[in-house]
Amino acid sequence: APAPGADPLAFLWLPRAWRHNYWNIIDAATIGLAWASFARAAMPGAHLSDDLAVVTAILMWIRFCWYLKNLRLGWAKFVLMIEQIAWDLRYYLVYFSVVLMMFASAFYLYLGPRKSDEFGFHDDGAPSAFGTFPYTIYNLILLGFVGEFDPDNFDEVAVRILLVFFILVVMIVFLNVLIAIVSD
């Protein structure tokens, strides 16, 4: 058993101060994913996963944006402002996720797979907007932030009332809170 107060990851040259800086974790993830992408691409007959390549590229671009702050003071202020906004959004995202799950479960129970065959709007074989729970969440995010929805899916009075309540809560309350967080 390790001695009291001993940190097993410090033995691997990962002290606590290093682990608490999330840029170090982003760097480690980027390097690991870049090497994994390189190894997959270099293997004969192996196919580079699109998901692995996309995540690696996004992490590299995030790191590139962080390096831009060293070029000019104006860029440094902008990058630090974006970092502060992202940090301040953590509580907002947790609460928004809870509210999104609440509405997603309600819409899924009303319009889920047992009713997706009854809609008759998607005769071409396209899935219903509420056929699966993840697809329900996806469609509610599009509805809340882009305003995209098919009014034919909401054919019952109770579902329309739920839709209006969702729009009031997400589009008015949550977007105003988001604007307040960003403007602060």
Secondary structure, DSSP 8 states (H G I E B T S, - for coil): ---TT--TTGGGT--HHHHT-HHHHHHHHHHHHHHHHHHHHHSTT----HHHHHHHHHHHHHHHHHHHTTT-HHHHHHHHHHHHHHHHHHHHHHHHHHHHHHHHHHHHHHHSHHHHHHH-S-TTS---TTSSHHHHHHHHHHHHHT----GGG--SHHHHHHHHHHIIIIIIIIHHHHHHHHH-
